[in-house]
Amino acid sequence: MFPVTDPAATIVSAGHPGLVDIVLVAGRVVKRDGVLADVDLAALRTRLVESRNRIAVAAGIPLDGTWRPRPESE
């Protein structure tokens, strides 16, 4: 961490969510004591996976790990 010549970059590169104790958004607590408040992680995970699957199907991208981007030269 030393010498710190760019404090913002140091915080960003060394920081992680576990260092955040409390977060307020528009006056509402969304994280307290390091834990997300009022978030159903299981339901959120389900919604995110469903969204990812819809996007992949629409784009024709298989989700089995076989998809590779085409080089720009093609």
C-alpha positions in Angstrom: 0.0 0.0 0.0 3.0 2.3 0.3 3.8 4.8 -1.1 0.3 5.9 -1.8 0.5 8.3 -4.8 -3.2 7.9 -5.9 -5.5 7.5 -2.9 -8.6 6.9 -4.9 -6.9 4.1 -7.0 -5.5 2.6 -3.9 -8.9 2.4 -2.3 -10.5 1.0 -5.4 -7.8 -1.6 -6.0 -7.5 -2.7 -2.4 -11.2 -2.5 -1.5 -13.8 -5.2 -1.4 -17.4 -5.5 -0.3 -16.4 -7.0 3.1 -14.9 -3.6 4.1 -18.2 -1.8 3.7 -20.2 -1.6 6.9 -23.2 0.5 6.0 -24.6 1.8 2.7 -27.5 4.2 2.4 -29.3 5.0 -0.9 -31.6 8.0 -0.9 -31.7 7.8 2.9 -32.6 4.1 3.0 -30.2 1.6 4.6 -29.4 -1.1 2.0 -26.5 -2.6 3.9 -25.9 -2.7 7.7 -23.2 -4.4 9.7 -21.8 -5.7 6.5 -24.9 -7.5 5.5 -27.4 -6.6 2.8 -30.7 -5.4 4.3 -34.1 -6.6 3.0 -32.7 -8.6 0.1 -33.9 -12.1 -0.6 -30.7 -13.4 -2.2 -32.2 -16.7 -3.3 -35.0 -14.9 -5.2 -32.6 -12.4 -6.7 -30.3 -15.3 -7.8 -33.2 -17.0 -9.5 -34.2 -13.8 -11.3 -30.7 -13.2 -12.5 -30.2 -16.7 -13.8 -33.5 -16.6 -15.6 -32.6 -13.2 -17.2 -29.2 -14.6 -18.2 -30.8 -17.6 -19.8 -33.3 -15.5 -21.8 -30.6 -13.2 -23.1 -28.4 -16.2 -24.0 -31.2 -17.9 -25.9 -32.1 -14.7 -27.8 -28.4 -14.2 -28.8 -28.0 -17.9 -29.7 -25.3 -18.4 -27.1 -25.0 -21.9 -25.6 -24.6 -22.0 -21.8 -22.6 -25.2 -21.8 -19.2 -23.4 -21.9 -18.6 -24.1 -25.6 -19.3 -20.6 -26.8 -16.3 -18.5 -27.9 -16.3 -15.0 -29.4 -15.4 -14.7 -33.0 -12.2 -12.8 -33.8 -12.9 -9.3 -35.1 -11.1 -10.2 -38.4 -13.9 -12.6 -39.5 
